[in-house]
Amino acid sequence: MKETYIVEDSYQNIRLDNYLIVKNPTLSRSHIKKLIESNKVLFNDKTVKAGEKVKEGYKIEIEDEDALPLDIAPQDLPIEIIYEDDDMAVVNKPKGMVVHPANGNKTNTLVNALLFKLKNLSSINGVIRPGIVHRLDKDTSGLLVIAKNDLAHINLAKQIQEKTCHRYYLALCCGNFKNDEGRIETGFGRHPKNRKQMSTFDLGVGKKAITNYKVVKRYGKNTLVEFKLDTGRTHQIRVHAKYIGHPIACDEVYGNKNSDFKANGQLLHAYKLELFQPTTNKKMSFSCPLPGDFEKALKKLDNEQ
């Protein structure tokens, strides 16, 4: 079995062997070490050692004659396909759906749904993440672009890396923002004590993370805000919202769950996506409405004004 990966920003600077363990959960550490030592792993078309640090955008190829394909079953799950052509699809991921399978969780993910609904998916991110160019948290709903072939995947990943693909989010935040718009720029990385969480740091520590925001509507105790990503770090908007003192409503990890609203998870929605079609280079823009729990929260606030 031969697989190709393009390194995502969230894995930058980890060891090559650790990266391959994450990408191939069915393989043992010793087996991956053997593949690297046998020159079965190419890093930007060159053989390297297990301790080599991976970099965002680099290509990694692994050839393993002994590996068995991981059985990820297609499932008819409720996802909305906003747009589709020969190169890509744009889907509206529902809240509560995990993007791709992981250890102990091979069903009910976006990938299972994509395998059922789309004939072709790119292979660059392996059998666990076919077609996945970028991700959303489980409880964040909204737009994702899916690559249907490898050339399109490389093109779309490059657009995200070079910031020609623009991703816009709506969030209901706690508190009243002082400024109508602003820019948040921090260092970013794993929380030093809780490795399941992310954290901000001084600039120069960790990776740089940049989020732009604009107030859409003020509700007194809450503010509806549009966020635009310049970088795409894990949990970036949620962590930056907390950093400026306005955590996203109902975010149980980076803020207190707001009992005023009935929602399972943070009120954060990827509502608009702008990119260039990989083959024609035509500029395209997509949008989708807010999910039901988000709409109900805003209606409640509107009725209270």
Secondary structure, 3 states (H helix, E strand, C coil): CEEEEECCHHHCCCEHHHHHHHHCCCCCHHHHHHHHHCCCEEECCECCCCCCECCCCCEEEEECCCCCCCCCCCCCCCCEEEEECCCEEEEEECCCCCCCCECCECCCCHHHHHHHHCCCCCCCCCCCCCCECCCCCCCCEEEEEEECCHHHHHHHHHHHHCCCCEEEEEEEEECCCCCCEEEEEEEEEECCCCCCCEEEECCCCCEEEEEEEEEEEECCCEEEEEEEECCCCCCHHHHHHHHCCCCECCCCCCCCCCCCCCCCCCCEEEEEEEEECCCCCCEEEEECCCCHHHHHHHHHHHHHC
